[in-house]
Amino acid sequence: MIKTFVKKNFESLAYYYSYSGYRIVVIVAFSIFVGLLDGFGLAMFLPLLQMISDSNAVEPDSLGRLSFLLEFLNGIGLSLNLVTILGFMIILFFLKGLMQYANGVYRMVTLQKFIKQVRFQNIKGLNNLAYKYFVTSDVGRIQNTLTGEVDRVAVSFANYFYAIQFGVMVIVYMGFAFTMDPQFAILVTVGGVLTNFLYKNLYKKTKGASIKLTGENNIFQSLVIQNVNNFKYLKATGSLRKYEQKLKESVLRIEKSNVKIGVLDSILIAAREPLLITVVVIVIYIQTELLGSLLGQILASLFFFYRALNFLMQMQARWNKFLGVSGSLENMQTFMKELKVNVERKSSKVLTTSVDHLTLTDVSFFYGESIVLKNISLNIKKNETVAFVGESGSGKTTLVNIIAGLLPVDKGEYFINDIRSDDLNTATFQKRIGYITQDPVIFNDTLFNNVTFWADSSENKERFWESIKKAAIFDFVNALPKREQTILGNNGVNLSGGQKQRLSIARELFKEVEILFLDEATSALDSETEKQIQKNIDALKGDYTIVIVAHRISTIKNADRIVVMNSGKIEQIGAFSELVQSSKYFKRLVELQEV
């Protein structure tokens, strides 16, 4: 019941608690202790005021309901004189300082743990995401949420709990004010309600601007990613300035939202002191002129009153800062829910033997309402080389993605050995897969780490050089000044297309895989480089199960079987020589490419 109430009415608090747990309670407890120690210290001004009229007369009753403080001093054998009172005040404020220090350190440690857990959860959620959902996602939003939004959520966490801390202080000082004079407590409440009405519209505008800012940040990140990925094209076609304008327009929209939030925050800060003094003046006037109190009698209570109002204003300012980044918090919560909903389903059955055969029976696949594959039946045997050809949109890549375990089967069945893909922990199968695409994956790291995936050991160094030799790139690596320790740069900027592909092949061979997927692996290369890469791939024939997607017919002449696809269906299967005779489409491809 309590959990449901908190989740419904304090969604942000529930989110923070899910990551920080009991630490949140400790932070609040620290705030209470700081407020109490500060209040006790301020209360000591009352006996000091009493000493103004009679330096020897300090009665415990002068503190009213707080008289237990002076009774404590009497109880430990101390006389209630100026030195004792001042000394006790120093002790109380030193204790308050120590408590504030402990609170600050603990809050910072809690904040860093919170950020770490959010980052870990996001990384885990992203890497557990179903591929089918990922390919339709906004990459800019993903990058912005994983990077910039985390920092803004951290700011929301800090300001949320500062607001709570200051709220606790308000309650503590109102309690002290009520103890000294109930009228003050009533006036504090009235003042707080009135200032809240003044700030309510500011809160609403700040939250709206924050949500808008998050959307603009997502768009900017998406544009930056596209700028980087398409830099060569934009540069070569003289389109960089035009695209630059799009980026600048996005930056201007972000600036506008940030300025709006800053202006609203500045209004809050600027209005705080005038409002505070106004309320204090009104309270003094009411107490002295309307209620007949003596000014001297209410000075001590004014300490608590002023303190309470000051923390109330700080609470409101912190709350507005929280609202300024609340759009990022909402985005993060939504993003994490999406990650959980679209997580790849993992079964418990593990693949323990080598992959003997892959069998698809009446398999169909849909993207939304659109059918991509229809009733596909196919069997791929161990160490067989199977190639897929067909026009763009015929379903080749989608079918290969299903075989690789990236996409689920919507209808029909897919067996890995004799285990249904739905019953298998796909990761145990995918560890046996090597995947080489048209755009090779190159990390901005050393050549060695690119091939070995950061597996640095003497045994792996030997395997590294064996893989380099098998991929026919040994001479190139050996001729480099830093050899395997050469930094390859962003996306392998220092390598040619052929060198990138050979490195990709070396990486998969280093992994000791059983199945090699080649998705248009040579289509972006020149003819001479393509022949060299193809020669390397042909040399692997019979040692691995090889699945090839190709537009160039020359790259699949030596395949054991070629699958001709058309409109999501298998049109024909056969060897190269058979299809040239039996398939009009395949024969036309051969003639067009002059194979």
Secondary structure as the mmCIF struct_conf table of DSSP 4:
data_model
#
loop_
_struct_conf.conf_type_id
_struct_conf.id
_struct_conf.beg_label_comp_id
_struct_conf.beg_label_asym_id
_struct_conf.beg_label_seq_id
_struct_conf.end_label_comp_id
_struct_conf.end_label_asym_id
_struct_conf.end_label_seq_id
HELX_RH_AL_P HELX_RH_AL_P1 ILE A 2 ASN A 9
HELX_RH_AL_P HELX_RH_AL_P2 GLU A 11 SER A 20
TURN_TY1_P TURN_TY1_P1 GLY A 21 GLY A 21
HELX_RH_AL_P HELX_RH_AL_P3 TYR A 22 ALA A 43
TURN_TY1_P TURN_TY1_P2 MET A 44 MET A 44
HELX_RH_AL_P HELX_RH_AL_P4 PHE A 45 SER A 53
TURN_TY1_P TURN_TY1_P3 SER A 55 ASN A 56
HELX_RH_3T_P HELX_RH_3T_P1 PRO A 60 LEU A 66
TURN_TY1_P TURN_TY1_P4 SER A 67 SER A 67
HELX_RH_AL_P HELX_RH_AL_P5 PHE A 68 GLY A 75
TURN_TY1_P TURN_TY1_P5 ILE A 76 GLY A 77
BEND BEND1 ASN A 81 ASN A 81
HELX_RH_AL_P HELX_RH_AL_P6 LEU A 82 ASN A 127
TURN_TY1_P TURN_TY1_P6 ASN A 128 ASN A 128
STRN STRN1 LEU A 129 LEU A 129
HELX_RH_AL_P HELX_RH_AL_P7 TYR A 131 PHE A 134
TURN_TY1_P TURN_TY1_P7 VAL A 135 THR A 136
BEND BEND2 SER A 137 SER A 137
HELX_RH_AL_P HELX_RH_AL_P8 VAL A 139 LEU A 146
TURN_TY1_P TURN_TY1_P8 THR A 147 THR A 147
HELX_RH_AL_P HELX_RH_AL_P9 GLY A 148 MET A 180
HELX_RH_AL_P HELX_RH_AL_P10 PRO A 182 ASN A 229
TURN_TY1_P TURN_TY1_P9 ASN A 230 ASN A 230
HELX_RH_AL_P HELX_RH_AL_P11 PHE A 231 ALA A 236
TURN_TY1_P TURN_TY1_P10 THR A 237 GLY A 238
HELX_RH_AL_P HELX_RH_AL_P12 LEU A 240 TYR A 285
HELX_RH_PI_P HELX_RH_PI_P1 ILE A 286 LEU A 290
BEND BEND3 LEU A 291 LEU A 291
HELX_RH_AL_P HELX_RH_AL_P13 LEU A 295 GLY A 324
TURN_TY1_P TURN_TY1_P11 VAL A 325 VAL A 325
HELX_RH_AL_P HELX_RH_AL_P14 SER A 326 VAL A 341
TURN_TY1_P TURN_TY1_P12 ASN A 342 ASN A 342
STRN STRN2 VAL A 343 VAL A 343
HELX_LH_PP_P HELX_LH_PP_P1 GLU A 344 ARG A 345
BEND BEND4 SER A 348 SER A 348
STRN STRN3 LYS A 349 LYS A 349
BEND BEND5 THR A 353 THR A 353
STRN STRN4 HIS A 357 TYR A 367
TURN_TY1_P TURN_TY1_P13 GLY A 368 GLU A 369
STRN STRN5 SER A 370 LYS A 381
TURN_TY1_P TURN_TY1_P14 LYS A 382 ASN A 383
STRN STRN6 THR A 385 GLY A 390
TURN_TY1_P TURN_TY1_P15 SER A 392 GLY A 393
BEND BEND6 SER A 394 GLY A 395
HELX_RH_AL_P HELX_RH_AL_P15 LYS A 396 ILE A 403
TURN_TY1_P TURN_TY1_P16 ALA A 404 GLY A 405
BEND BEND7 LEU A 406 LEU A 407
BEND BEND8 ASP A 410 ASP A 410
STRN STRN7 LYS A 411 ILE A 416
TURN_TY1_P TURN_TY1_P17 ASN A 417 ASP A 418
STRN STRN8 ILE A 419 ARG A 420
HELX_RH_3T_P HELX_RH_3T_P2 SER A 421 ASP A 423
STRN STRN9 LEU A 424 LEU A 424
HELX_RH_AL_P HELX_RH_AL_P16 THR A 426 GLN A 430
TURN_TY1_P TURN_TY1_P18 LYS A 431 ARG A 432
STRN STRN10 ILE A 433 THR A 437
BEND BEND9 GLN A 438 ASP A 439
BEND BEND10 ASN A 444 ASP A 445
STRN STRN11 THR A 446 THR A 446
HELX_RH_AL_P HELX_RH_AL_P17 LEU A 447 THR A 452
TURN_TY1_P TURN_TY1_P19 PHE A 453 PHE A 453
BEND BEND11 TRP A 454 TRP A 454
BEND BEND12 SER A 457 SER A 457
HELX_RH_AL_P HELX_RH_AL_P18 SER A 458 LYS A 470
TURN_TY1_P TURN_TY1_P20 ALA A 471 ALA A 472
HELX_RH_AL_P HELX_RH_AL_P19 PHE A 474 ALA A 479
BEND BEND13 LEU A 480 LEU A 480
TURN_TY1_P TURN_TY1_P21 PRO A 481 LYS A 482
HELX_RH_3T_P HELX_RH_3T_P3 ARG A 483 GLN A 485
STRN STRN12 ILE A 487 ILE A 487
HELX_RH_3T_P HELX_RH_3T_P4 ASN A 490 GLY A 492
TURN_TY1_P TURN_TY1_P22 VAL A 493 ASN A 494
BEND BEND14 LEU A 495 LEU A 495
HELX_RH_AL_P HELX_RH_AL_P20 GLY A 497 PHE A 510
TURN_TY1_P TURN_TY1_P23 LYS A 511 GLU A 512
BEND BEND15 GLU A 514 GLU A 514
STRN STRN13 ILE A 515 ASP A 519
BEND BEND16 GLU A 520 GLU A 520
TURN_TY1_P TURN_TY1_P24 ALA A 521 ALA A 524
BEND BEND17 LEU A 525 LEU A 525
HELX_RH_AL_P HELX_RH_AL_P21 SER A 527 ALA A 539
TURN_TY1_P TURN_TY1_P25 LEU A 540 LEU A 540
STRN STRN14 LYS A 541 LYS A 541
TURN_TY1_P TURN_TY1_P26 GLY A 542 ASP A 543
STRN STRN15 TYR A 544 TYR A 544
STRN STRN16 THR A 545 VAL A 549
BEND BEND18 HIS A 551 HIS A 551
HELX_RH_3T_P HELX_RH_3T_P5 ILE A 553 ILE A 556
TURN_TY1_P TURN_TY1_P27 LYS A 557 ASN A 558
BEND BEND19 ASP A 560 ASP A 560
STRN STRN17 ARG A 561 ASN A 566
TURN_TY1_P TURN_TY1_P28 SER A 567 GLY A 568
STRN STRN18 LYS A 569 GLY A 574
HELX_RH_AL_P HELX_RH_AL_P22 PHE A 576 SER A 582
HELX_RH_AL_P HELX_RH_AL_P23 LYS A 584 LEU A 592
TURN_TY1_P TURN_TY1_P29 GLN A 593 GLU A 594
#
